[in-house]
Amino acid sequence: MLDQESILVVSGLPRSGTSMMMKMLEAGGIPVVTDKLRVADQNNPNGYYELERVKQLKDGDFSWMEDARGKVVKIITALITYLPATYPYKVIFMQRDLLEVLASQRKMLGRLGKPEDKVGDEQMAKIYQGHLRTIESWLKSQPNIELLYINYNQMINDPLEPIQQVNHFLGDGLNTQAMLGVINKDLYRERK
């Protein structure tokens, strides 16, 4: 199980499976850090698992982090570089086909009644690729971060190996059967 000193972080682009991983880790036995302000909806029927204060990392609000030791918190890629170097982290980084991420974001905006981004998918994919290269380089350069990449598409289609990788990464104490039960292929709606 996760040691009580480290903070477990689930990260990735929006719509890359971060909420699903949070729910899986909760089912597996890891306490989650969430304020439950953003409730489940048709875009994320199982909930978002977010903590509003995470958005304040860029402003230096780290006061909540001491209570996050031994727990898991979701931090999207745009905020992860603001993590203070004073804590040890284990980061599960969710990867998903970029065209699916973009399609999922478009559908979500449509369901929320918000206008679509005026930037085309091809250009947006290039922007995301550059962003991901920067974030991955930063993560790998941090001596206080252990990193595990999990592919969303593989997790949906053949989850046993990725679940075992997560379990091993966190000390082999998770309830992997409960984690497996979280995966709902019906929610895999935007496929390439």
C-alpha positions in Angstrom: 0.0 0.0 0.0 1.0 3.6 -0.5 3.5 4.8 2.2 2.2 7.4 4.6 4.9 10.0 3.7 4.3 10.2 -0.1 1.5 12.0 -1.8 0.0 10.1 -4.7 -0.9 12.3 -7.6 -3.1 11.3 -10.6 -2.3 13.5 -13.5 -2.9 13.8 -17.3 -4.7 16.0 -19.7 -8.3 16.7 -19.1 -10.5 13.8 -20.4 -7.6 11.4 -20.3 -9.0 9.0 -17.6 -7.9 10.8 -14.5 -11.3 10.6 -12.8 -11.6 6.9 -13.6 -8.1 6.2 -12.1 -9.1 8.2 -9.0 -12.2 6.0 -8.6 -10.1 2.9 -9.2 -7.6 3.9 -6.5 -10.4 4.6 -4.1 -11.9 1.2 -4.7 -8.4 -0.3 -4.3 -8.1 1.1 -0.8 -6.4 4.5 -1.1 -8.1 7.4 0.6 -8.9 10.3 -1.9 -8.5 14.0 -1.4 -11.6 15.7 -2.8 -14.0 18.4 -1.7 -16.8 16.9 -3.8 -17.7 20.4 -5.0 -17.8 19.3 -8.6 -20.5 16.7 -8.7 -21.1 13.8 -11.1 -22.8 14.7 -14.4 -23.3 13.3 -17.8 -19.7 14.1 -18.7 -18.3 12.2 -15.7 -21.1 10.0 -14.3 -18.8 8.5 -11.6 -17.7 11.9 -10.4 -14.7 14.2 -11.0 -12.7 13.6 -7.8 -11.4 17.1 -7.7 -10.1 19.4 -5.0 -10.8 23.1 -5.7 -7.7 24.2 -3.7 -5.4 22.4 -6.2 -6.0 25.4 -8.5 -4.3 27.5 -5.9 -1.0 25.6 -6.2 0.2 28.3 -8.7 -0.4 30.9 -6.0 1.6 29.0 -3.4 -1.2 27.5 -1.4 0.4 24.3 -0.2 -1.2 24.3 3.3 -3.6 21.4 2.4 -0.8 19.1 1.3 0.4 17.9 4.6 -3.0 16.2 5.1 -2.6 14.6 1.6 0.2 12.3 2.7 -0.7 8.7 2.2 -3.7 9.7 0.0 -4.4 10.4 -3.7 -5.2 13.8 -5.3 -5.9 14.7 -8.9 -3.8 17.4 -10.4 -4.0 18.1 -14.1 -0.9 18.7 -16.2 -1.3 22.5 -16.3 -0.8 22.6 -12.5 1.6 19.8 -11.7 4.8 21.8 -12.1 3.7 23.9 -9.1 4.1 21.0 -6.7 6.5 22.0 -4.0 9.8 20.0 -3.8 9.3 19.5 0.0 7.2 16.3 -0.4 7.9 12.9 -2.0 5.3 12.1 -4.7 4.2 9.1 -6.6 2.6 10.2 -9.9 0.3 8.1 -12.0 0.3 9.8 -15.4 -2.7 9.0 -17.6 -2.1 8.9 -21.3 -4.8 8.7 -24.0 -4.9 9.0 -27.7 -4.9 12.8 -28.4 -7.7 12.7 -31.0 -9.9 10.9 -28.4 -9.0 13.5 -25.8 -10.0 16.3 -28.2 -13.2 14.6 -29.3 -14.2 14.0 -25.6 -13.5 17.7 -24.8 -15.6 18.8 -27.7 -18.5 16.5 -26.6 -18.2 17.8 -23.0 -18.3 21.4 -24.1 -21.4 20.6 -26.3 -23.2 18.9 -23.4 -22.4 21.9 -21.2 -23.7 24.3 -23.9 -20.3 26.0 -24.2 -18.9 27.1 -27.6 -16.3 24.8 -29.2 -12.7 25.9 -29.3 -11.9 27.7 -32.5 -8.5 25.9 -32.8 -8.7 22.9 -35.1 -7.9 19.4 -33.8 -4.6 19.1 -35.7 -3.3 22.4 -34.3 -4.6 21.6 -30.8 -2.9 18.1 -30.9 0.4 19.8 -31.7 -0.1 22.2 -28.8 -0.9 19.3 -26.5 2.1 17.3 -27.7 4.4 20.2 -26.9 2.8 20.7 -23.5 3.1 17.0 -22.7 6.8 16.9 -23.7 7.5 19.9 -21.4 5.6 18.3 -18.5 7.2 14.8 -18.9 10.6 16.4 -19.1 9.9 18.3 -15.8 8.5 15.2 -14.1 11.6 13.1 -15.0 13.9 15.8 -13.7 12.4 15.8 -10.2 14.3 13.7 -7.7 11.3 13.6 -5.3 8.9 12.1 -8.0 8.4 8.5 -8.9 6.5 8.2 -12.1 4.2 5.5 -13.7 2.5 6.0 -17.1 -0.8 4.3 -17.6 -2.5 4.2 -21.0 -6.3 4.8 -20.8 -7.0 2.9 -24.0 -5.2 -0.2 -22.7 -6.9 0.2 -19.3 -10.3 0.1 -21.0 -9.5 -2.7 -23.4 -7.2 -5.0 -21.4 -7.1 -3.8 -17.8 -5.3 -6.6 -15.9 -1.7 -5.6 -16.8 -2.2 -1.9 -16.1 -3.9 -2.6 -12.8 -1.0 -4.9 -11.8 1.4 -2.2 -12.7 -0.4 0.3 -10.5 -0.6 -2.2 -7.6 3.1 -3.0 -7.8 3.9 0.8 -8.1 2.1 1.3 -4.8 3.4 -1.6 -2.9 1.2 -4.6 -3.9 -1.5 -3.9 -1.3 -4.4 -2.8 -3.4 -7.7 -4.6 -3.9 -7.2 -5.2 -7.6 -10.6 -7.0 -8.0 -12.4 -3.9 -6.7 -10.3 -1.7 -9.1 -11.3 -3.9 -12.0 -14.9 -3.5 -11.1 -14.7 0.2 -11.6 -14.0 0.0 -15.3 -17.1 0.7 -17.4 -16.6 0.3 -21.1 -19.9 2.0 -21.7 -18.3 5.3 -20.6 -15.6 4.9 -23.4 -17.6 7.0 -25.7 -15.1 9.0 -27.9 -13.0 6.4 -29.8 -10.7 7.1 -32.6 
